[in-house]
Amino acid sequence: MTAQRSILLLSIHGYVAARPKLGRSDTGGQVSFVLEMARRLAREGHRVTVATRRFDGQPRAEAIASGASIVRIPCGPDRFVAKEAMHQHLAEFVTGFLAWQRGRRRRFDVVYSHYWDGGWSGGVIAEKLGVPHVHMPHSLGIWKRERMEVDSVARAARDVGGSSGFDERIRCESLTYRACDRLIATSPRQAEILCTAYGASPQRIAVIPPGVDPERFFPVPDEAVARIRQRLGFRPHDVYALGRLAQNKGFDLLIQALPTLREIVGDARLQLSVSANTAAEQRLAASLRHLAAARGVEDAVVFRPSVRDEELADHYRAAGVFALPSRYEPFGMTAIEAMACGAPTVVTNAGGLSGFLDENHLALTVDPERRRELAGALARLLVDPHFAARLSVEGSRHVRHAFDWSRTAKATADVLEGAIASRHESPCDR
């Protein structure tokens, strides 16, 4: 993107803030991605506005960095609303944003939306403003529903909660993916599903994986790791995982694999950084504790609160092994962050990241539903320090180069500029 542009980023759900409290409900990788993308695009001279939902008495506007800011549009109740229920309030969000835009006479060159709620809203807003719409799904409803149907525990958890809104979500996704000017997929697998399951045109899809900041996520010497472990309460044979408390994250699969792991590595423990804010999350946390007790490993599972952003890199460095056991994971940003910090890593084969990794050189890839396979991969990295060190070095070197945020931002800027140029040159291929 060569010209200076005015870019509207839409990320509607969760707690979007200049310094977000990651781990709060619906506030994780997508929020981090959107904020960093806003900073990077602004650093290149573009004017970036991140539009999100206002609730809980949040300020109407907030600066992110020079040239980048957040505007919050009230819609629905003045309290947190889970992303699964956000579709009820999207029309109000669109109306409120357009009123804000008209009142300030703000001009935008392109709408860049995130997740399906932002995608539906972004399509309407872009049409009203007469500008192109670029969309990044992050997660796909059809893919997620398929993965959640595989596991009986996950399926039961979904059914107990009633309808997950998959039908409405998939309907909105289909409309968005066929109508927008460009789509950005995070992996080749996601791009394939966009075409085969949703009928999106492959000519309008770019594959751009998320980025990692190499100035923030990097390995440190062994002596420093020892000091970090002592400060944080980690041991060399600790397996670390973190994320939002959601059934698809597969934390229960790690607990189920732990007894087998401890047969091989007697002092192995599981360190989980999670937080339970909503009633549903608290129920899930209680179920994890009950599962640990039922498996006889409650003393080997350490529940930690969500990690402050400034402490995240040190938690990755402290891990004996980092695990991403998700039943469904569109990409897996936490895994590339951990690898960048030098943590030997086990990743799920049920997500986008596995397609970028060479199993024997960068990370171990497993089917998390196979408990013994998962336990065996974790054990191999804990009992074979030479193999773990090789993955640590090769994994860190690779992800810090291949997933450098500067590459991600430049590739995204090129897609945005291409969408703008195509509108000026000829009618968009719908």
C-alpha positions as CSV (number, residue, x, y, z in Angstrom):
1,M,0.0,0.0,0.0
2,T,1.8,3.1,-1.2
3,A,-0.7,5.9,-0.8
4,Q,-1.8,7.0,2.6
5,R,-5.3,5.5,3.3
6,S,-8.0,5.8,5.8
7,I,-8.8,2.3,7.0
8,L,-11.7,1.1,9.1
9,L,-11.0,-2.1,11.1
10,L,-14.1,-3.8,12.5
11,S,-13.7,-6.1,15.5
12,I,-17.0,-6.0,17.4
13,H,-17.0,-8.6,20.2
14,G,-14.9,-8.9,23.3
15,Y,-12.9,-6.2,25.3
16,V,-11.1,-4.3,22.6
17,A,-8.8,-1.7,24.2
18,A,-5.3,-0.2,23.7
19,R,-4.1,-2.4,26.5
20,P,-6.6,-5.3,26.6
21,K,-6.9,-7.7,29.5
22,L,-6.3,-10.8,27.5
23,G,-8.1,-13.9,28.8
24,R,-11.3,-12.1,29.5
25,S,-14.3,-13.4,27.8
26,D,-13.9,-13.4,24.0
27,T,-10.7,-11.5,24.3
28,G,-7.7,-13.3,23.0
29,G,-5.8,-13.8,19.8
30,Q,-8.2,-11.9,17.5
31,V,-8.1,-8.8,19.7
32,S,-4.3,-8.9,19.9
33,F,-4.1,-9.3,16.1
34,V,-6.4,-6.4,15.4
35,L,-4.6,-4.0,17.7
36,E,-1.1,-4.9,16.4
37,M,-2.3,-4.7,12.8
38,A,-3.7,-1.2,13.6
39,R,-0.4,-0.1,15.0
40,R,1.6,-1.5,12.1
41,L,-0.6,0.1,9.5
42,A,-0.5,3.4,11.3
43,R,3.3,3.2,11.5
44,E,3.3,3.2,7.7
45,G,1.4,6.5,7.6
46,H,-2.2,5.3,7.3
47,R,-5.1,6.5,9.4
48,V,-6.6,3.6,11.2
49,T,-9.9,3.5,13.1
50,V,-10.9,0.3,15.0
51,A,-14.6,0.2,15.5
52,T,-16.0,-2.1,18.2
53,R,-18.9,-2.4,20.6
54,R,-19.3,-0.2,23.7
55,F,-20.5,-1.7,26.9
56,D,-19.6,-1.8,30.7
57,G,-19.2,2.0,30.7
58,Q,-16.2,1.9,28.5
59,P,-15.0,5.3,27.0
60,R,-16.4,6.2,23.6
61,A,-13.0,6.6,22.1
62,E,-9.4,5.6,22.9
63,A,-6.0,6.2,21.2
64,I,-4.0,3.1,20.3
65,A,-0.9,4.8,18.8
66,S,-0.2,7.8,16.6
67,G,-2.6,7.5,13.7
68,A,-4.6,4.7,15.2
69,S,-7.6,4.9,17.5
70,I,-10.6,2.9,18.8
71,V,-14.2,4.1,18.5
72,R,-16.9,2.3,20.5
73,I,-20.5,2.1,19.3
74,P,-23.2,1.2,21.8
75,C,-25.5,-1.6,20.8
76,G,-27.5,-4.1,22.8
77,P,-27.3,-4.1,26.7
78,D,-24.6,-2.2,28.5
79,R,-22.9,-5.5,29.5
80,F,-20.8,-8.2,28.0
81,V,-22.5,-10.2,25.2
82,A,-20.9,-13.4,24.1
83,K,-20.0,-13.5,20.4
84,E,-22.4,-16.4,19.8
85,A,-25.3,-14.0,20.6
86,M,-23.9,-10.9,18.9
87,H,-25.9,-11.4,15.7
88,Q,-29.0,-10.0,17.6
89,H,-27.3,-6.6,17.9
90,L,-25.4,-6.2,14.6
91,A,-28.1,-4.1,12.8
92,E,-28.0,-1.7,15.8
93,F,-24.2,-1.6,15.6
94,V,-24.3,-0.7,11.9
95,T,-26.9,2.0,12.4
96,G,-24.9,3.5,15.3
97,F,-21.6,3.4,13.4
98,L,-23.1,5.1,10.3
99,A,-24.6,7.8,12.5
100,W,-21.1,8.4,14.1
101,Q,-19.5,8.4,10.6
102,R,-21.9,11.0,9.2
103,G,-21.7,13.2,12.3
104,R,-18.0,13.5,12.0
105,R,-17.9,13.4,8.2
106,R,-15.3,10.7,8.3
107,R,-14.2,9.3,5.0
108,F,-12.8,5.7,4.7
109,D,-11.0,4.1,1.7
110,V,-11.6,0.5,2.7
111,V,-13.3,-1.6,5.4
112,Y,-11.2,-4.4,6.8
113,S,-13.4,-6.6,9.0
114,H,-12.7,-9.5,11.4
115,Y,-14.8,-12.6,12.4
116,W,-18.2,-13.2,11.1
117,D,-20.0,-10.5,13.2
118,G,-17.6,-7.9,11.9
119,G,-17.9,-9.4,8.4
120,W,-21.7,-9.0,8.2
121,S,-21.5,-5.5,9.6
122,G,-18.6,-4.6,7.4
123,G,-20.4,-5.7,4.3
124,V,-23.3,-3.4,5.0
125,I,-21.1,-0.5,6.1
126,A,-18.9,-0.8,3.0
127,E,-21.9,-0.8,0.7
128,K,-23.3,2.3,2.3
129,L,-20.0,4.1,2.1
130,G,-19.3,2.9,-1.4
131,V,-15.8,1.4,-0.6
132,P,-14.3,-2.0,-0.9
133,H,-14.6,-4.6,1.9
134,V,-11.8,-6.9,2.9
135,H,-12.6,-9.6,5.4
136,M,-10.6,-11.9,7.6
137,P,-12.7,-14.8,9.1
138,H,-10.3,-15.9,11.8
139,S,-12.6,-18.9,12.5
140,L,-15.0,-20.7,10.2
141,G,-18.4,-21.9,11.5
142,I,-18.6,-25.0,9.2
143,W,-15.1,-26.1,10.2
144,K,-15.7,-25.5,13.9
145,R,-19.0,-27.3,13.9
146,E,-17.4,-30.3,12.1
147,R,-14.5,-30.5,14.6
148,M,-16.8,-30.1,17.6
149,E,-19.0,-33.0,16.3
150,V,-16.0,-35.3,16.4
151,D,-15.7,-35.4,20.2
152,S,-18.6,-36.6,22.3
153,V,-17.6,-34.5,25.3
154,A,-17.5,-31.3,23.2
155,R,-20.7,-32.2,21.5
156,A,-22.5,-32.8,24.9
157,A,-21.2,-29.5,26.2
158,R,-22.5,-27.7,23.1
159,D,-25.9,-29.4,23.4
160,V,-26.3,-28.6,27.1
161,G,-25.9,-25.0,26.3
162,G,-28.6,-25.1,23.6
163,S,-28.2,-23.7,20.1
164,S,-24.8,-22.3,19.5
165,G,-26.1,-20.1,16.7
166,F,-24.2,-22.1,14.0
167,D,-27.0,-21.9,11.5
168,E,-27.2,-18.1,11.7
169,R,-23.5,-17.8,11.8
170,I,-22.9,-19.9,8.7
171,R,-25.7,-18.1,6.8
172,C,-24.0,-14.7,7.5
173,E,-20.6,-16.1,6.7
174,S,-21.8,-17.4,3.3
175,L,-23.2,-14.0,2.4
176,T,-20.1,-12.2,3.5
177,Y,-17.6,-14.5,1.8
178,R,-19.3,-14.4,-1.5
179,A,-19.9,-10.6,-1.5
180,C,-16.7,-9.1,-0.2
181,D,-13.9,-7.8,-2.4
182,R,-11.1,-9.8,-0.9
183,L,-10.8,-12.6,1.8
184,I,-7.7,-13.1,3.9
185,A,-7.2,-16.7,5.2
186,T,-4.7,-17.6,7.8
187,S,-3.8,-21.0,6.3
188,P,-4.1,-23.0,3.1
189,R,-6.5,-25.3,4.8
190,Q,-8.8,-22.4,5.7
191,A,-8.6,-21.1,2.1
192,E,-9.6,-24.5,0.9
193,I,-12.7,-24.6,3.1
194,L,-13.7,-21.1,2.1
195,C,-13.8,-22.3,-1.5
196,T,-15.3,-25.8,-1.1
197,A,-17.7,-25.3,1.8
198,Y,-18.7,-21.6,1.2
199,G,-18.3,-21.2,-2.5
200,A,-15.9,-18.3,-2.3
201,S,-13.8,-17.4,-5.4
202,P,-10.2,-18.6,-5.0
203,Q,-9.1,-15.6,-7.0
204,R,-10.2,-13.3,-4.2
205,I,-8.4,-15.2,-1.4
206,A,-5.0,-14.4,0.0
207,V,-3.3,-16.6,2.5
208,I,-1.5,-14.5,5.2
209,P,-0.7,-16.2,8.5
210,P,-0.7,-14.1,11.7
211,G,2.5,-12.5,12.9
212,V,4.8,-12.7,15.9
213,D,6.9,-9.8,17.1
214,P,10.6,-11.0,17.2
215,E,11.6,-8.1,19.4
216,R,9.2,-9.3,22.0
217,F,9.2,-13.1,21.6
218,F,12.7,-14.5,21.6
219,P,14.7,-17.2,23.5
220,V,16.9,-16.4,26.5
221,P,19.9,-18.4,27.9
222,D,19.4,-21.4,30.2
223,E,20.5,-19.4,33.3
224,A,17.8,-16.8,32.6
225,V,15.2,-19.6,32.1
226,A,16.1,-21.0,35.5
227,R,15.6,-17.6,37.2
228,I,12.2,-17.2,35.4
229,R,11.0,-20.6,36.5
230,Q,11.9,-19.9,40.1
231,R,10.1,-16.6,40.0
232,L,6.9,-18.0,38.3
233,G,6.8,-21.3,40.1
234,F,7.5,-23.5,37.1
235,R,9.6,-26.7,37.1
236,P,11.5,-28.3,34.1
237,H,8.9,-31.0,33.5
238,D,5.9,-28.6,33.5
239,V,3.6,-28.6,30.5
240,Y,2.1,-25.2,29.8
241,A,-1.1,-24.2,28.1
242,L,-3.1,-21.0,28.0
243,G,-6.1,-19.5,26.4
244,R,-9.8,-18.7,26.8
245,L,-11.9,-21.2,28.7
246,A,-13.8,-22.8,25.8
247,Q,-14.5,-26.4,25.1
248,N,-12.8,-26.3,21.7
249,K,-9.5,-25.3,23.4
250,G,-9.0,-28.9,24.6
251,F,-7.7,-28.3,28.1
252,D,-9.7,-31.4,29.2
253,L,-7.7,-33.5,26.7
254,L,-4.4,-32.5,28.4
255,I,-5.8,-33.5,31.8
256,Q,-7.0,-36.8,30.4
257,A,-3.5,-37.4,28.9
258,L,-1.7,-36.5,32.2
259,P,-2.0,-39.9,34.0
260,T,-0.2,-41.6,31.0
261,L,2.4,-38.8,30.9
262,R,3.1,-39.2,34.6
263,E,3.7,-43.0,34.1
264,I,6.6,-41.9,31.9
265,V,7.7,-38.7,33.6
266,G,6.8,-39.0,37.2
267,D,7.0,-35.4,38.2
268,A,5.3,-34.0,35.1
269,R,2.7,-31.3,35.9
270,L,0.2,-29.3,33.9
271,Q,0.2,-25.5,34.2
272,L,-3.0,-23.9,32.9
273,S,-3.3,-20.1,32.5
274,V,-7.1,-19.5,32.2
275,S,-9.7,-17.2,33.7
276,A,-13.3,-17.8,34.4
277,N,-15.4,-14.6,34.1
278,T,-18.8,-15.7,32.9
279,A,-21.0,-18.3,34.4
280,A,-20.4,-20.7,31.5
281,E,-16.6,-20.3,31.9
282,Q,-16.9,-21.0,35.6
283,R,-18.8,-24.2,34.9
284,L,-16.1,-25.3,32.5
285,A,-13.4,-24.5,35.1
286,A,-15.2,-26.5,37.7
287,S,-15.5,-29.4,35.2
288,L,-11.8,-29.3,34.6
289,R,-11.1,-29.5,38.3
290,H,-13.5,-32.4,38.7
291,L,-11.9,-34.2,35.8
292,A,-8.4,-33.8,37.3
293,A,-9.7,-35.2,40.6
294,A,-11.5,-38.1,38.8
295,R,-8.2,-39.0,37.0
296,G,-6.3,-38.8,40.2
297,V,-4.0,-35.9,39.0
298,E,-5.6,-32.9,40.9
299,D,-2.2,-32.3,42.6
300,A,-0.4,-32.2,39.3
301,V,-2.7,-29.6,37.7
302,V,-1.9,-26.0,38.5
303,F,-4.6,-23.5,37.6
304,R,-3.2,-20.0,37.0
305,P,-5.0,-16.8,36.2
306,S,-4.8,-15.3,32.8
307,V,-1.4,-13.8,32.1
308,R,-0.7,-10.1,31.8
309,D,0.6,-9.1,28.4
310,E,4.0,-8.0,29.6
311,E,4.5,-11.4,31.4
312,L,3.5,-13.6,28.5
313,A,6.9,-14.2,26.9
314,D,8.4,-15.3,30.3
315,H,5.6,-17.8,30.8
316,Y,6.4,-19.3,27.4
317,R,10.1,-19.4,28.3
318,A,9.4,-21.1,31.6
319,A,7.6,-24.1,30.0
320,G,9.2,-27.4,29.8
321,V,6.8,-28.0,26.9
322,F,4.2,-25.7,25.5
323,A,1.0,-27.5,24.3
324,L,-1.8,-26.4,22.0
325,P,-4.3,-29.3,22.3
326,S,-7.3,-27.6,20.6
327,R,-10.1,-29.7,19.1
328,Y,-10.4,-26.8,16.6
329,E,-7.9,-23.9,16.1
330,P,-8.1,-21.7,13.0
331,F,-4.4,-21.0,13.4
332,G,-2.7,-21.1,16.8
333,M,-1.0,-17.8,17.6
334,T,0.0,-18.9,21.1
335,A,2.0,-21.7,19.6
336,I,4.1,-19.5,17.4
337,E,4.7,-17.1,20.2
338,A,5.8,-20.0,22.4
339,M,8.1,-21.4,19.7
340,A,9.6,-17.9,19.1
341,C,10.5,-17.9,22.8
342,G,12.3,-21.2,22.5
343,A,9.6,-23.5,24.1
344,P,9.6,-27.0,22.6
345,T,6.0,-27.3,21.4
346,V,3.3,-29.8,20.7
347,V,0.5,-28.6,18.4
348,T,-2.9,-30.0,17.3
349,N,-3.4,-31.3,13.8
350,A,-6.9,-29.9,14.0
351,G,-5.9,-26.4,13.1
352,G,-4.2,-24.2,10.5
353,L,-0.8,-24.0,12.0
354,S,0.1,-27.6,11.5
355,G,0.2,-27.1,7.8
356,F,3.2,-24.7,8.2
357,L,5.3,-26.9,10.3
358,D,7.7,-29.8,9.5
359,E,6.9,-32.2,12.3
360,N,10.5,-33.4,12.9
361,H,12.2,-30.0,12.8
362,L,9.9,-27.4,14.3
363,A,7.2,-28.9,16.6
364,L,5.5,-32.2,17.2
365,T,2.0,-32.5,15.7
366,V,-0.6,-34.8,17.2
367,D,-4.2,-35.7,17.1
368,P,-5.3,-34.4,20.5
369,E,-8.2,-36.9,20.6
370,R,-5.7,-39.7,20.9
371,R,-4.7,-39.4,24.5
372,R,-1.8,-41.7,24.4
373,E,-0.4,-40.1,21.3
374,L,-0.7,-36.7,23.0
375,A,1.0,-38.0,26.2
376,G,3.8,-39.7,24.2
377,A,4.6,-36.5,22.3
378,L,4.8,-34.5,25.6
379,A,6.9,-37.2,27.2
380,R,9.3,-37.3,24.3
381,L,10.2,-33.6,24.7
382,L,10.5,-33.9,28.5
383,V,12.8,-36.9,28.6
384,D,14.9,-36.2,25.5
385,P,16.7,-32.9,26.1
386,H,18.8,-33.1,23.0
387,F,15.7,-33.5,20.8
388,A,13.8,-30.8,22.7
389,A,16.8,-28.4,22.3
390,R,16.8,-29.1,18.6
391,L,13.1,-28.2,18.2
392,S,13.6,-25.2,20.5
393,V,16.4,-23.8,18.3
394,E,14.9,-24.7,14.9
395,G,11.4,-23.7,15.9
396,S,12.4,-20.3,17.2
397,R,14.6,-19.5,14.2
398,H,11.8,-20.4,11.8
399,V,8.8,-18.7,13.3
400,R,10.7,-15.5,14.1
401,H,11.6,-15.3,10.4
402,A,8.6,-16.8,8.6
403,F,5.9,-15.2,10.8
404,D,7.6,-11.8,11.4
405,W,4.8,-9.2,12.0
406,S,6.4,-6.9,9.4
407,R,5.7,-9.5,6.7
408,T,2.1,-10.0,7.8
409,A,1.4,-6.2,7.9
410,K,3.0,-5.6,4.5
411,A,1.1,-8.5,2.8
412,T,-2.2,-7.3,4.4
413,A,-1.5,-3.7,3.2
414,D,-1.0,-5.0,-0.3
415,V,-4.3,-6.8,-0.2
416,L,-6.1,-3.7,1.0
417,E,-4.5,-1.6,-1.7
418,G,-5.4,-4.2,-4.3
419,A,-9.1,-4.1,-3.3
420,I,-9.1,-0.3,-3.5
421,A,-7.4,-0.3,-6.9
422,S,-9.8,-3.0,-8.3
423,R,-12.8,-0.8,-7.4
424,H,-11.3,2.1,-9.4
425,E,-10.3,0.0,-12.4
426,S,-13.3,-2.3,-13.0
427,P,-16.4,-3.7,-11.4
428,C,-15.6,-6.2,-8.6
429,D,-15.8,-9.9,-9.5
430,R,-18.5,-11.0,-7.2
